[in-house]
Amino acid sequence: MKKILWMVLALCLCACGADNKPKATLVGTDITGADFAKDFNLLDHQGEKRQLKDYLGKTVVLFFGYTHCPDVCPTTMADMANAMKLLGEEANKVQVIFITLDPERDTQEVLAKYVPSFDKRFVGLYGNAAQIAETAKTYKVFSEKQVEAGKSGYTIDHSAGSFVYDKEGKIRIYFKYGQKPNEIASDLKQIM
């Protein structure tokens, strides 16, 4: 009887020891296996055609916004830049991508100045109005132009979260607006 108990105990220890690391808890929402946010086909701020597969091997953080945004977009981009600083050398394994929701004003030249101003590694993507609308639909991103009096003429109400892909190009995390840089960096480290 003692032999059987020892064997059962040994089997339990082996099974527990196979992967006894505690599972890390993500701060962002785990959306692994989601059936949307599959790809994009746009131009980068240097005029090169880009798809998600171009960034395989890197952890990708993708955010939709526009350069005339008064608050949400620059705050999110600054938070991403600060998360990159917290990652140190590991930041080179991350690609932050900004997709414009304002193709009318966010030209290649505008994006080339705006996006890298937060971090020289960041990439801005653009396309024509139909391409942007289709891409936003693929990602279930809401956007709506709001005409207003003033210098800019309009603002854009839009979804303000970020999508994160692992280095194999699989969707993994959704960061809501306001996620802190240390939380972003922590979650990115977990899936690198």
HELIX and SHEET records of a PDB file:
HELIX    1   1 LYS A    2  ALA A   18  1                                  17    
HELIX    2   2 LEU A   52  TYR A   55  5                                   4    
HELIX    3   3 VAL A   72  LEU A   87  1                                  16    
HELIX    4   4 GLY A   88  LYS A   93  5                                   6    
HELIX    5   5 GLN A  108  TYR A  114  1                                   7    
HELIX    6   6 VAL A  115  SER A  117  5                                   3    
HELIX    7   7 ALA A  129  THR A  138  1                                  10    
HELIX    8   8 PRO A  181  ILE A  191  1                                  11    
SHEET    1   A 8 THR A  29  ASP A  30  0                                        
SHEET    2   A 8 ILE A 171  PHE A 175 -1                                        
SHEET    3   A 8 SER A 162  TYR A 165 -1                                        
SHEET    4   A 8 THR A  59  GLY A  65 -1                                        
SHEET    5   A 8 VAL A  94  THR A 100  1                                        
SHEET    6   A 8 VAL A 123  TYR A 126  1                                        
SHEET    7   A 8 ASN A  41  ASP A  44 -1                                        
SHEET    8   A 8 LYS A  49  GLN A  51 -1                                        
SHEET    1   B 2 SER A 143  VAL A 147  0                                        
SHEET    2   B 2 TYR A 154  HIS A 158 -1                                        
END                                                                             
